[in-house]
Amino acid sequence: MRRRSRAAETVAAALLLLLTAACGSRLPESDFENRSTAPPATGRPGAPLRVGVIASATSPVGGDAFTGPRDGAKAWFAALNARGGIDGRKVEVRVCDDGGSGVGNNDCVHRLVEEDRVVALVATTALDYAGAPRVSRAGVPDIGGQPLGPAYDTYPHLYGLYGSLAPRDGTTGWDGKQYGGTEVYRYFKREHGARTAAVVSYNQAASAAYARLIVDGLKAEGYEVVTEQLDFALPNFRAAAADIAQRGADLVLDAIDGHGNARLCAALDAAGARVTAKVTNVQNWTSSVAEDYADAPRCRNALWVTGSSRNYEDTGRPAVAEFREATRGLGTHSQWQLEGWAAAKWFTDAARSCARTEEGVTRACVDRFMNREEPYTADGLLLPVRFERLAAPPATRRTCLSVARWQDGRGWVSQGDMDRNCFVVPQLPYRP
C-alpha cells in the first residue's frame, strides 16, 4: 500500500501530470535480452560490491529535480568506503541517468542489471520506471526507491522507501487499486483547528484526478473544500488566490508543479490571504526555500511539509548529524538527500548480514533480508517500513507522519515528533 496522501507521493502527481507526453515510448523486450554470462559482482573475497543507482537526472523537469536521493546514497557509500566498506569490501556505485524516459530507463536497467550485474539497485528515482518488470524478473532487490509510479506496489523484489502492504504479485495494489490514508488532513484538523481547505489543480487529466483524491480525503475528515482549477497553458494564479482569500481557507493543497507553487504563493500574498498552512511536498523540503519563494514572504513562512522521514534539520539526532556532516559540501540540503542516504544504509545493513553467512552477499541473500518481518527505520531516520503482502486492503490504519514548518532564519522546524504524530485513519481507494 502506498501512502498516497503523504508528501513523497504528492511529487509524483505534481510532476507526472506535466511530463507524460515527454517520456517517450518503451523499447520492446527483445531489445534488452541478457547477453551477459558473468556472475553478479559479489562473489570474490575482497572484490568490490557493485550497486546501481538510477536517477532521472536530465529529465524534462530540470537538472536537479530527481538527483537528491542519488546524491544522498553516494554520500553514504563514500563515507562507508572511507571506513573500510562492508567487512573490508568497498562498494562500487554505478550511476545511470535515464533522462526521464521509459526508453532510457529500460536502457539503464539493461546496463546495470544485465551487463554490470549489480547486486542491488539503491535509491531509484525514475520518472518512468519502465524497466521495473525486468528488475523484478531478474530477482534484483531494488532498495529504498522513490515511488513516483505504481511499480513499488506492483512487483516483487522492489522495496519502496515507504513500504507496501499490497500483494505485489504483478498487479498494482489490489485489483488495480491503491489505497491512501487521510492522516495529513487529520493532523491539521486536530492540531491546528483547520476546517476549510482549498485544492488547486490544472485542467489536465492527471492533475485533476489527483486533486479529486485530495478532495475525497478532505471530505472524509469533514472539511469544507474549495476547488480551484487553473488553465494549464495560461494559469490565472491571481484569480485563484483571490477566491481562496475570500473563502477564508485554512489550508491550501495542490496538484501542480514546483514552479506553479511558487507563483501561487506569490499570488496568495498579493491577495492578502492568511492561510494556516500552504502544504507542499517532500521534493520541496530543501534549504533553497528562501530563494525559491523570494516573492512570497508571508506564504513562504506558512509553508509546511509532511513526510515519512526525520527532518534533515534535526541535527540533535546522531543519525541526522552524521548525514549532515557527510553532505556538508553539497550546495543545498534536502529531505530527498536524507532519504537516499537512508536507502543506502538499508542496503548496507542487508549486505552486512549476508557477509556473515556462507552464501555471502548475493542478490538472493539481500532480498531475504528485505523480506524480514521486522520493520526497518535506518536508525530512526525513517518511520517503520513494512512489506506485509495483505490479501485485502485494510479499512483503517494507524499511520504516523513527520511534519515541519519553514521559518525564515531557522529553516525547516519540526512540529512534534514523527513517532508520536500518529492517527488511525480510513484508507481510501484510487487508481494510479
Kinemage of the C-alpha trace (Angstrom):
@kinemage 1
@onewidth
@group {chain A} dominant
@subgroup {mainchain}
@vectorlist {calphas} color= white
{ca met a 1} P 0.000 0.000 0.000
{ca arg a 2} L 1.378 3.396 -0.917
{ca arg a 3} L 0.723 6.217 1.488
{ca arg a 4} L -0.584 8.420 -1.259
{ca ser a 5} L -1.641 11.295 0.978
{ca arg a 6} L 1.949 11.689 2.126
{ca ala a 7} L 4.145 14.322 0.613
{ca ala a 8} L 6.570 11.940 -1.003
{ca glu a 9} L 3.817 10.705 -3.269
{ca thr a 10} L 2.499 14.194 -3.948
{ca val a 11} L 5.526 14.946 -6.089
{ca ala a 12} L 4.573 12.085 -8.381
{ca ala a 13} L 1.268 13.688 -9.180
{ca ala a 14} L 2.762 17.158 -9.396
{ca leu a 15} L 5.382 16.112 -11.946
{ca leu a 16} L 3.988 13.137 -13.817
{ca leu a 17} L 0.931 15.107 -14.832
{ca leu a 18} L 3.196 17.535 -16.672
{ca leu a 19} L 5.523 15.104 -18.371
{ca thr a 20} L 3.594 12.088 -19.609
{ca ala a 21} L 3.992 13.118 -23.219
{ca ala a 22} L 7.691 13.832 -22.797
{ca cys a 23} L 8.639 10.401 -21.516
{ca gly a 24} L 8.776 8.659 -24.867
{ca ser a 25} L 7.892 5.130 -25.865
{ca arg a 26} L 9.270 1.899 -24.472
{ca leu a 27} L 11.553 -0.392 -26.437
{ca pro a 28} L 10.438 -3.977 -26.944
{ca glu a 29} L 11.736 -6.573 -24.510
{ca ser a 30} L 13.741 -8.249 -27.274
{ca asp a 31} L 15.985 -5.189 -27.452
{ca phe a 32} L 17.209 -5.877 -23.930
{ca glu a 33} L 17.892 -9.599 -23.843
{ca asn a 34} L 20.514 -10.548 -21.283
{ca arg a 35} L 23.770 -11.078 -23.191
{ca ser a 36} L 25.963 -11.347 -20.093
{ca thr a 37} L 27.013 -14.646 -18.586
{ca ala a 38} L 29.145 -13.074 -15.859
{ca pro a 39} L 28.006 -13.576 -12.254
{ca pro a 40} L 26.934 -10.580 -10.158
{ca ala a 41} L 29.857 -8.580 -8.777
{ca thr a 42} L 29.550 -10.132 -5.328
{ca gly a 43} L 31.421 -13.363 -5.029
{ca arg a 44} L 35.212 -12.928 -4.810
{ca pro a 45} L 36.549 -12.208 -1.320
{ca gly a 46} L 37.737 -8.619 -1.198
{ca ala a 47} L 36.159 -7.737 -4.550
{ca pro a 48} L 34.011 -4.595 -4.561
{ca leu a 49} L 30.283 -4.933 -4.070
{ca arg a 50} L 28.645 -3.308 -7.054
{ca val a 51} L 25.340 -1.413 -6.684
{ca gly a 52} L 23.352 0.614 -9.188
{ca val a 53} L 21.596 3.942 -8.825
{ca ile a 54} L 19.070 5.047 -11.452
{ca ala a 55} L 18.083 8.717 -11.405
{ca ser a 56} L 16.172 10.808 -13.946
{ca ala a 57} L 18.861 13.458 -13.615
{ca thr a 58} L 18.348 15.091 -17.029
{ca ser a 59} L 14.582 14.695 -17.124
{ca pro a 60} L 12.389 17.356 -18.761
{ca val a 61} L 11.663 18.742 -15.274
{ca gly a 62} L 15.189 20.100 -14.891
{ca gly a 63} L 18.699 19.116 -13.959
{ca asp a 64} L 18.267 18.708 -10.212
{ca ala a 65} L 14.648 17.615 -9.757
{ca phe a 66} L 15.473 13.930 -9.237
{ca thr a 67} L 19.087 13.953 -8.033
{ca gly a 68} L 18.580 14.261 -4.259
{ca pro a 69} L 18.276 10.518 -3.487
{ca arg a 70} L 21.224 9.767 -5.773
{ca asp a 71} L 23.406 12.338 -4.009
{ca gly a 72} L 22.410 11.097 -0.570
{ca ala a 73} L 23.176 7.485 -1.498
{ca lys a 74} L 26.548 8.411 -2.997
{ca ala a 75} L 27.440 10.345 0.158
{ca trp a 76} L 26.607 7.316 2.318
{ca phe a 77} L 28.731 4.955 0.239
{ca ala a 78} L 31.654 7.406 0.133
{ca ala a 79} L 31.606 7.656 3.933
{ca leu a 80} L 31.206 3.877 4.231
{ca asn a 81} L 34.163 3.198 1.937
{ca ala a 82} L 36.297 5.672 3.909
{ca arg a 83} L 35.629 3.483 6.964
{ca gly a 84} L 36.674 0.310 5.128
{ca gly a 85} L 33.426 -0.691 3.414
{ca ile a 86} L 31.448 -3.810 4.304
{ca asp a 87} L 33.685 -6.328 6.048
{ca gly a 88} L 36.642 -4.906 4.149
{ca arg a 89} L 34.891 -4.788 0.774
{ca lys a 90} L 34.345 -1.402 -0.834
{ca val a 91} L 31.050 -0.555 -2.509
{ca glu a 92} L 31.333 0.431 -6.163
{ca val a 93} L 28.453 2.684 -7.205
{ca arg a 94} L 27.343 2.611 -10.844
{ca val a 95} L 25.064 5.576 -11.623
{ca cys a 96} L 22.786 5.714 -14.667
{ca asp a 97} L 20.759 8.721 -15.859
{ca asp a 98} L 17.646 7.526 -17.684
{ca gly a 99} L 16.744 11.015 -18.940
{ca gly a 100} L 13.226 10.745 -17.508
{ca ser a 101} L 12.039 8.443 -20.305
{ca gly a 102} L 10.833 4.864 -20.441
{ca val a 103} L 13.347 4.069 -23.171
{ca gly a 104} L 16.194 5.491 -21.110
{ca asn a 105} L 15.023 3.632 -18.026
{ca asn a 106} L 14.983 0.297 -19.841
{ca asp a 107} L 18.481 1.059 -21.098
{ca cys a 108} L 19.689 1.789 -17.540
{ca val a 109} L 18.146 -1.428 -16.242
{ca his a 110} L 19.793 -3.408 -19.031
{ca arg a 111} L 23.178 -1.820 -18.377
{ca leu a 112} L 23.166 -2.124 -14.586
{ca val a 113} L 21.296 -5.399 -14.078
{ca glu a 114} L 22.375 -7.424 -17.093
{ca glu a 115} L 25.769 -6.014 -18.077
{ca asp a 116} L 27.237 -4.621 -14.852
{ca arg a 117} L 25.466 -7.354 -12.855
{ca val a 118} L 24.909 -5.192 -9.784
{ca val a 119} L 23.919 -6.998 -6.601
{ca ala a 120} L 21.155 -4.435 -5.937
{ca leu a 121} L 19.659 -1.149 -7.044
{ca val a 122} L 19.551 1.587 -4.426
{ca ala a 123} L 17.589 4.866 -4.160
{ca thr a 124} L 15.956 4.590 -7.588
{ca thr a 125} L 14.323 7.879 -8.597
{ca ala a 126} L 12.797 7.283 -12.019
{ca leu a 127} L 10.137 9.435 -13.602
{ca asp a 128} L 9.046 6.488 -15.760
{ca tyr a 129} L 10.127 3.177 -14.225
{ca ala a 130} L 9.527 1.219 -17.429
{ca gly a 131} L 12.253 -1.292 -16.566
{ca ala a 132} L 10.663 -2.356 -13.262
{ca pro a 133} L 9.344 -5.702 -14.644
{ca arg a 134} L 12.847 -6.603 -15.842
{ca val a 135} L 14.362 -5.807 -12.441
{ca ser a 136} L 11.725 -7.991 -10.774
{ca arg a 137} L 12.195 -10.917 -13.163
{ca ala a 138} L 15.951 -10.799 -12.585
{ca gly a 139} L 15.396 -11.063 -8.830
{ca val a 140} L 17.436 -7.921 -8.200
{ca pro a 141} L 16.426 -6.197 -4.951
{ca asp a 142} L 15.585 -2.548 -5.589
{ca ile a 143} L 16.002 -0.917 -2.188
{ca gly a 144} L 14.545 2.367 -0.979
{ca gly a 145} L 13.289 3.753 -4.276
{ca gln a 146} L 11.033 6.788 -4.508
{ca pro a 147} L 7.522 5.665 -5.582
{ca leu a 148} L 6.895 8.071 -8.478
{ca gly a 149} L 4.591 5.491 -10.059
{ca pro a 150} L 2.855 2.232 -9.095
{ca ala a 151} L 5.852 -0.109 -9.595
{ca tyr a 152} L 6.687 -0.484 -5.902
{ca asp a 153} L 3.138 -1.646 -5.209
{ca thr a 154} L 3.147 -3.997 -8.206
{ca tyr a 155} L 6.279 -6.141 -8.452
{ca pro a 156} L 8.169 -8.470 -6.116
{ca his a 157} L 11.811 -7.644 -5.295
{ca leu a 158} L 11.030 -3.898 -5.403
{ca tyr a 159} L 11.128 -2.259 -1.975
{ca gly a 160} L 9.963 1.354 -1.986
{ca leu a 161} L 11.226 3.703 0.691
{ca tyr a 162} L 7.836 3.931 2.396
{ca gly a 163} L 6.908 0.254 2.360
{ca ser a 164} L 3.893 -1.543 0.943
{ca leu a 165} L 1.051 -3.698 2.221
{ca ala a 166} L -0.001 -4.795 -1.277
{ca pro a 167} L 0.474 -8.384 -2.604
{ca arg a 168} L 2.979 -7.178 -5.246
{ca asp a 169} L 2.204 -10.134 -7.496
{ca gly a 170} L 2.370 -8.267 -10.796
{ca thr a 171} L -0.957 -6.440 -10.384
{ca thr a 172} L -0.936 -2.960 -8.919
{ca gly a 173} L -2.248 -2.787 -5.380
{ca trp a 174} L -5.449 -4.785 -5.014
{ca asp a 175} L -7.180 -5.401 -8.364
{ca gly a 176} L -5.504 -2.322 -9.790
{ca lys a 177} L -6.479 -0.029 -6.927
{ca gln a 178} L -4.167 1.526 -4.383
{ca tyr a 179} L -5.148 2.995 -1.042
{ca gly a 180} L -4.091 6.092 0.840
{ca gly a 181} L -4.856 7.481 4.268
{ca thr a 182} L -6.121 10.836 5.496
{ca glu a 183} L -3.507 11.403 8.200
{ca val a 184} L -2.264 14.723 6.778
{ca tyr a 185} L -5.734 16.235 6.882
{ca arg a 186} L -6.412 14.733 10.310
{ca tyr a 187} L -3.214 16.326 11.617
{ca phe a 188} L -4.115 19.865 10.579
{ca lys a 189} L -7.672 19.435 11.804
{ca arg a 190} L -6.676 18.114 15.220
{ca glu a 191} L -3.542 20.152 15.869
{ca his a 192} L -4.465 23.461 14.242
{ca gly a 193} L -8.237 23.517 14.035
{ca ala a 194} L -8.333 23.672 10.241
{ca arg a 195} L -11.832 23.336 8.792
{ca thr a 196} L -11.705 24.782 5.257
{ca ala a 197} L -9.228 23.650 2.602
{ca ala a 198} L -8.515 24.844 -0.925
{ca val a 199} L -7.300 22.357 -3.541
{ca val a 200} L -5.568 23.793 -6.619
{ca ser a 201} L -5.068 21.801 -9.819
{ca tyr a 202} L -4.614 22.207 -13.562
{ca asn a 203} L -7.241 21.368 -16.191
{ca gln a 204} L -5.144 18.354 -17.120
{ca ala a 205} L -6.288 14.765 -16.580
{ca ala a 206} L -3.640 13.547 -14.122
{ca ser a 207} L -3.673 16.790 -12.148
{ca ala a 208} L -7.457 16.783 -11.897
{ca ala a 209} L -7.502 13.109 -10.885
{ca tyr a 210} L -5.031 13.669 -8.074
{ca ala a 211} L -6.958 16.724 -6.926
{ca arg a 212} L -10.087 14.570 -6.655
{ca leu a 213} L -8.173 12.181 -4.400
{ca ile a 214} L -7.186 15.076 -2.123
{ca val a 215} L -10.780 16.340 -2.087
{ca asp a 216} L -12.095 12.882 -1.161
{ca gly a 217} L -9.643 12.668 1.732
{ca leu a 218} L -10.512 16.135 2.992
{ca lys a 219} L -14.223 15.429 2.852
{ca ala a 220} L -13.712 12.158 4.714
{ca glu a 221} L -12.187 14.264 7.501
{ca gly a 222} L -15.115 16.691 7.497
{ca tyr a 223} L -13.514 19.679 5.744
{ca glu a 224} L -15.342 22.255 3.687
{ca val a 225} L -13.490 22.118 0.383
{ca val a 226} L -12.822 24.911 -2.117
{ca thr a 227} L -11.581 23.746 -5.529
{ca glu a 228} L -9.590 25.921 -7.925
{ca gln a 229} L -8.729 24.661 -11.407
{ca leu a 230} L -6.151 26.532 -13.456
{ca asp a 231} L -5.703 26.554 -17.201
{ca phe a 232} L -2.567 24.530 -17.836
{ca ala a 233} L -1.359 26.771 -20.660
{ca leu a 234} L -2.310 30.151 -19.133
{ca pro a 235} L -2.867 29.687 -15.379
{ca asn a 236} L -4.553 32.630 -13.643
{ca phe a 237} L -2.979 32.355 -10.192
{ca arg a 238} L -4.300 35.752 -9.145
{ca ala a 239} L -7.934 34.783 -9.625
{ca ala a 240} L -7.472 31.520 -7.741
{ca ala a 241} L -5.657 33.269 -4.899
{ca ala a 242} L -8.323 35.961 -4.630
{ca asp a 243} L -11.045 33.336 -4.328
{ca ile a 244} L -9.060 31.394 -1.738
{ca ala a 245} L -8.607 34.571 0.306
{ca gln a 246} L -12.299 35.459 0.041
{ca arg a 247} L -13.387 31.944 1.062
{ca gly a 248} L -11.116 32.016 4.117
{ca ala a 249} L -9.336 28.712 3.518
{ca asp a 250} L -7.228 27.424 6.414
{ca leu a 251} L -5.201 25.062 4.245
{ca val a 252} L -4.025 25.182 0.643
{ca leu a 253} L -3.091 21.902 -1.048
{ca asp a 254} L -2.378 21.307 -4.708
{ca ala a 255} L -1.687 19.029 -7.644
{ca ile a 256} L 0.602 21.406 -9.522
{ca asp a 257} L 4.338 21.644 -10.189
{ca gly a 258} L 7.013 23.358 -8.085
{ca his a 259} L 7.240 26.493 -10.221
{ca gly a 260} L 3.463 26.794 -10.114
{ca asn a 261} L 3.561 26.528 -6.334
{ca ala a 262} L 5.931 29.484 -6.078
{ca arg a 263} L 3.685 31.558 -8.355
{ca leu a 264} L 0.613 30.525 -6.379
{ca cys a 265} L 2.306 31.581 -3.141
{ca ala a 266} L 3.174 34.996 -4.586
{ca ala a 267} L -0.435 35.422 -5.701
{ca leu a 268} L -1.710 34.453 -2.247
{ca asp a 269} L 0.496 37.134 -0.690
{ca ala a 270} L -0.736 39.719 -3.182
{ca ala a 271} L -4.353 38.798 -2.418
{ca gly a 272} L -3.793 39.164 1.323
{ca ala a 273} L -4.637 35.526 2.037
{ca arg a 274} L -3.716 34.407 5.534
{ca val a 275} L -3.759 30.629 5.496
{ca thr a 276} L -2.729 28.420 8.389
{ca ala a 277} L -0.657 26.241 6.089
{ca lys a 278} L 0.359 26.014 2.462
{ca val a 279} L 1.154 22.303 2.397
{ca thr a 280} L 3.956 21.449 -0.014
{ca asn a 281} L 5.639 18.159 -0.911
{ca val a 282} L 8.791 16.356 0.149
{ca gln a 283} L 10.636 17.348 -3.023
{ca asn a 284} L 10.348 20.991 -1.926
{ca trp a 285} L 11.697 20.130 1.541
{ca thr a 286} L 15.015 21.832 0.776
{ca ser a 287} L 17.258 24.584 2.064
{ca ser a 288} L 16.557 26.703 -1.047
{ca val a 289} L 13.052 27.778 0.037
{ca ala a 290} L 14.086 31.388 0.729
{ca glu a 291} L 15.286 31.753 -2.870
{ca asp a 292} L 12.513 29.693 -4.477
{ca tyr a 293} L 9.780 31.677 -2.694
{ca ala a 294} L 11.563 35.035 -2.570
{ca asp a 295} L 8.474 36.904 -3.840
{ca ala a 296} L 6.126 35.448 -1.219
{ca pro a 297} L 7.412 36.138 2.321
{ca arg a 298} L 4.070 35.609 4.073
{ca cys a 299} L 3.192 32.424 2.200
{ca arg a 300} L 6.791 31.227 2.492
{ca asn a 301} L 6.514 31.323 6.275
{ca ala a 302} L 3.258 29.380 6.054
{ca leu a 303} L 4.882 26.515 4.132
{ca trp a 304} L 4.502 23.124 5.808
{ca val a 305} L 5.691 19.710 4.686
{ca thr a 306} L 4.680 16.232 5.764
{ca gly a 307} L 6.517 13.003 5.099
{ca ser a 308} L 7.826 9.712 6.408
{ca ser a 309} L 11.410 10.557 7.374
{ca arg a 310} L 13.237 12.544 10.053
{ca asn a 311} L 13.700 16.249 9.288
{ca tyr a 312} L 17.178 16.818 7.836
{ca glu a 313} L 17.465 19.886 10.097
{ca asp a 314} L 17.204 17.815 13.307
{ca thr a 315} L 20.955 17.609 13.860
{ca gly a 316} L 20.433 16.840 17.542
{ca arg a 317} L 19.724 13.298 16.350
{ca pro a 318} L 23.011 11.416 15.830
{ca ala a 319} L 21.841 9.760 12.603
{ca val a 320} L 20.874 13.141 11.123
{ca ala a 321} L 24.100 14.751 12.315
{ca glu a 322} L 26.087 12.008 10.564
{ca phe a 323} L 24.202 12.676 7.325
{ca arg a 324} L 24.750 16.437 7.531
{ca glu a 325} L 28.468 16.038 8.230
{ca ala a 326} L 28.906 13.749 5.224
{ca thr a 327} L 26.961 16.087 2.910
{ca arg a 328} L 28.294 19.436 4.119
{ca gly a 329} L 29.958 20.035 0.743
{ca leu a 330} L 26.648 19.997 -1.162
{ca gly a 331} L 25.275 23.349 -2.267
{ca thr a 332} L 21.860 22.715 -0.754
{ca his a 333} L 20.399 20.194 1.641
{ca ser a 334} L 17.158 18.358 1.119
{ca gln a 335} L 14.919 15.665 2.527
{ca trp a 336} L 15.341 13.576 -0.605
{ca gln a 337} L 19.117 13.508 0.024
{ca leu a 338} L 18.474 12.184 3.534
{ca glu a 339} L 16.104 9.553 2.152
{ca gly a 340} L 18.697 8.427 -0.415
{ca trp a 341} L 21.214 8.182 2.425
{ca ala a 342} L 18.743 6.008 4.378
{ca ala a 343} L 18.196 3.763 1.336
{ca ala a 344} L 21.958 3.208 1.009
{ca lys a 345} L 22.216 2.406 4.703
{ca trp a 346} L 19.394 -0.111 4.243
{ca phe a 347} L 21.368 -1.945 1.574
{ca thr a 348} L 24.469 -1.828 3.770
{ca asp a 349} L 22.659 -3.414 6.702
{ca ala a 350} L 21.364 -6.138 4.395
{ca ala a 351} L 24.808 -6.770 2.892
{ca arg a 352} L 26.478 -6.916 6.307
{ca ser a 353} L 24.027 -9.579 7.436
{ca cys a 354} L 24.805 -11.598 4.310
{ca ala a 355} L 28.565 -11.164 4.619
{ca arg a 356} L 28.473 -13.211 7.815
{ca thr a 357} L 26.881 -16.205 6.059
{ca glu a 358} L 28.441 -18.969 3.986
{ca glu a 359} L 26.444 -17.762 0.971
{ca gly a 360} L 27.928 -14.274 1.157
{ca val a 361} L 26.494 -11.118 -0.360
{ca thr a 362} L 24.236 -12.278 -3.176
{ca arg a 363} L 21.082 -10.886 -4.706
{ca ala a 364} L 19.062 -13.664 -3.097
{ca cys a 365} L 20.501 -13.115 0.384
{ca val a 366} L 19.935 -9.348 0.251
{ca asp a 367} L 16.394 -9.987 -0.958
{ca arg a 368} L 15.703 -12.278 2.011
{ca phe a 369} L 16.854 -9.549 4.385
{ca met a 370} L 14.410 -7.128 2.759
{ca asn a 371} L 11.567 -9.592 3.332
{ca arg a 372} L 12.117 -9.890 7.079
{ca glu a 373} L 9.093 -9.334 9.290
{ca glu a 374} L 10.867 -6.677 11.355
{ca pro a 375} L 10.164 -3.106 10.236
{ca tyr a 376} L 13.162 -1.004 9.199
{ca thr a 377} L 13.944 2.543 10.421
{ca ala a 378} L 17.565 3.265 9.356
{ca asp a 379} L 18.476 4.141 12.955
{ca gly a 380} L 15.419 6.320 13.319
{ca leu a 381} L 15.709 8.223 10.030
{ca leu a 382} L 12.556 6.547 8.684
{ca leu a 383} L 9.194 5.764 10.141
{ca pro a 384} L 8.985 1.947 10.460
{ca val a 385} L 8.877 0.494 6.945
{ca arg a 386} L 6.945 -2.736 6.386
{ca phe a 387} L 6.195 -5.088 3.489
{ca glu a 388} L 3.261 -7.261 4.512
{ca arg a 389} L 1.516 -8.551 1.328
{ca leu a 390} L -2.019 -8.385 2.726
{ca ala a 391} L -4.697 -10.305 0.827
{ca ala a 392} L -7.122 -7.378 1.167
{ca pro a 393} L -6.586 -3.698 1.912
{ca pro a 394} L -7.311 -2.587 5.497
{ca ala a 395} L -10.287 -0.301 6.068
{ca thr a 396} L -8.283 1.777 8.539
{ca arg a 397} L -4.642 2.025 9.515
{ca arg a 398} L -2.571 3.649 12.243
{ca thr a 399} L -0.206 5.961 10.425
{ca cys a 400} L 2.426 8.398 11.684
{ca leu a 401} L 3.936 11.353 9.883
{ca ser a 402} L 6.843 13.738 10.062
{ca val a 403} L 5.815 17.398 9.990
{ca ala a 404} L 7.942 20.528 9.558
{ca arg a 405} L 7.286 24.220 9.010
{ca trp a 406} L 9.506 26.767 7.279
{ca gln a 407} L 10.591 29.778 9.342
{ca asp a 408} L 12.908 32.442 7.933
{ca gly a 409} L 16.185 32.420 9.795
{ca arg a 410} L 15.606 28.916 11.175
{ca gly a 411} L 14.818 26.787 8.137
{ca trp a 412} L 12.550 23.765 8.486
{ca val a 413} L 11.412 23.403 12.083
{ca ser a 414} L 9.991 20.042 13.168
{ca gln a 415} L 6.487 20.088 14.598
{ca gly a 416} L 6.257 17.408 17.240
{ca asp a 417} L 7.939 14.027 16.927
{ca met a 418} L 7.216 11.843 13.929
{ca asp a 419} L 6.926 8.780 16.159
{ca arg a 420} L 4.066 10.476 18.026
{ca asn a 421} L 2.210 12.320 15.244
{ca cys a 422} L 0.052 9.242 14.730
{ca phe a 423} L -3.576 8.682 13.768
{ca val a 424} L -5.930 5.825 12.961
{ca val a 425} L -7.411 6.935 9.645
{ca pro a 426} L -9.546 5.475 6.843
{ca gln a 427} L -7.848 4.086 3.744
{ca leu a 428} L -9.406 5.406 0.543
{ca pro a 429} L -9.093 3.700 -2.865
{ca tyr a 430} L -7.773 5.318 -6.052
{ca arg a 431} L -6.473 4.188 -9.411
{ca pro a 432} L -2.919 5.299 -10.240
